[in-house]
Amino acid sequence: MVEETFLIVGLGNPGPNYEATRHNVGFLIVDELAQRSGLSIDSAKWESLFCRASLWGARVYLVKPQTFMNLSGKAVARFVDFFKIAPDHILVIHDDLDMHSGRLKLVSGGGPGGHNGIRSLIQCLGSKEFFRLKYGIGKPGQNGVHAEMPVERYVLAQFSGEERELLQERMPLLVDGIETFVKSGSQQAMNILNVVK
């Protein structure tokens, strides 16, 4: 039986200045997934760091675009075109300002919602019909979150200690949800991830 191919993309910005920032939560989750699977995302191709592995009965590419967030689609489109990956086999992990810190939501389709990385993906893939796993980071001025901080600075700032702990708490569930997405499909994965408010 031929293995199905999945693309799991973490969005973020490259370089040490951005490593533990809220906007890089996609990178952090994909790194954790790789680590728990005994993998390293250290091959370079098409302006991305990536690794390929047989996981959960499928061929899986874990990808971290190195183009900076606003051009993420350029890098991802190369993988999609070369490996002929169907939109419903693409999972993009990214931060979401409109959800409170630590909330998880797996969705398909829809607009970019103000996220420049997702906007770039929609433009470069010519489709909205890929899956997104959103991780809530909260928004300045809501629920007591840094009202004085402009959004641009907030997303590029480091997680607070409390937010880091929450992310670590969520990691086993995130990894379980991504595994379920590959093994059993999006609906089952939504049943695991979307209950986390």
N, C-alpha and C positions, 0 to 999 in steps of 0.2 A: 504494500500500500504506500502510495506517495505521501510524504509528509506535507501538510499544509504549511504555508509560510505566513508568519505574522511579523509586523513591524511595531515595536514598542518604543516610542520616542519620548524622552524627557526634555522639556524646554528649559532653557536657561541662557546665561551669558558666560562665555569662557573667561578664564583667568582668575588668579587668586583673589583679586579685589571683590569678586562677586560670589565667591564660594558658598558662604552660609547665608546668603540674602534670601528674602522672601520670594523674589522673582525666580530664584533658582531651585524652587522646591521640586520641579520636574527632574532636574539632574540628581538631586538628593535621593529621590524615590527610586529612580532607575539604578543608581549606584548601589543602593541597599538591596534591590532585587538581584543584581549581579552578584554581590557579595554573598548573599544567602544561597545562591545557586553555585558558588565556587567559581565565579567567572570574573574577568577583568575587562572593563571597557577601554581597551588601549590600542586597538587597531585604528589606523587613520585612512579615510577615504572620503572623497566628495565633500570636503569641508566639514567632516564629522568625525567624532570618535565613536567606535562601534565594536560590538562583538557578535559573533554568530554562534548559536548553540542549539542542540536538540533538547528541548524542554517540554515536558507535559505532552509528549507525543506529537510535537510540531517542530518545525524549523523556525527559530525565533531570532530576529535581529534586534538587539538593544542599541539604540542610537541616541547620541547627544550632539546635536548640531553645534558647530563652532563658529557660526557666522554672525553671532550676536542675535538676540531675540527677534528683532524686526525683520530679519532675512531668513528665519528658520525654514520657511517653505522651500527655498532654493535648494537647500541641502537634502531635505526629506524627499522632494520630488525625484531626485536622482535615484534614491533607493527604490522608490515606488515604481518608477519607469523601468529600471534595469531588472528588478526581480518580479515585475508584473504582479504587484501586491494589490489585492482587491480592497476597496475602501472599507468594507466591513471587517477587514483583518488588520486595520491600522488603529492603534491606540496611542493617543497623544496625552501626556500627563503635564499639567500646568497649574499655576496659581490662579486663584479667583478672588478678586477684591469684593465681589458682591455677596460672598458667603462668609459667615463668621469663622474665626480661626478654628481649624481642625475639622470642619464639615467636609464630607466627601460626596461627590456626585458624578456618576457615570452617565453620559448623555451621547446621543448621536445627532449630527446635523445642527442646524441653527447658525446664527451669525457669530461674529467674533466677540461681541459683548465688550468692545473696547480693548481687547487683548491683541497687541500688535503681532505677537507670534502666531496666533490663530488666524489673524487677518492675512498674514503672509502665506500660511499653509493653504487657506481657501483659494487665494489668488494663484499660487503655483501648482496646486493639484487640480484646479478647475472644478472643484467639488466641495460641498460642505458635508458630504455623507461619510465622514469618518468618525470614530469614537473619540471622546475626550473624557479623561478622568480629571476632574477639577478638585483641587485642594484649596479650601477656604483659608484666606490670610487676613480677612477683616478689612475694613476701610477706615482711613483716618476720619475722625469726627463721629463715628458710629459706635455705640456700645462702649463708650469710654476709651476708644482707641485713639491715641495720639492726635487729638483734634488740631494741634498746631502744625502738624507736618504735612507738606504738600505730597500728593499721591506719588509723584515721580521719585521723591526722596524716600518715601515709605517703602515702596516695593524694592528699592535697591539697598535698603538698610538690613542689618543682620537681624535674625530672629531674636526675640527676647529669650531668656532662660526658660520661662514658662512655655513659650511657643515651641521651643526646641524639645522640651519634655513631652509635650502633646504630640508632636510629630513622631517621636520615637515610640510613643504608646500606640499610635495609629499604624506603624510600619507592618506588624504581622498581618493586620487586617488588609492593608493595601496589597501586600504580596499575595495573600490568599485570594483577593478579588481579581488581581491580574492573572493569576494561575487559572482561576475559574473562567475568566473571559476566554482564555486560549482553549481550555479543555472542554468547557460545557456551553460556551456562548454568552452573549451579552446579557440576556435576561436573567440568567442565574447569577452573573456577576453583579448586576444591579441589585438583586435581592440581598447580597452581602454588603455592598458598598453604600447604597443609597439610604440605608436605615441609619447611618451615622450622621446625626444632626449636630 
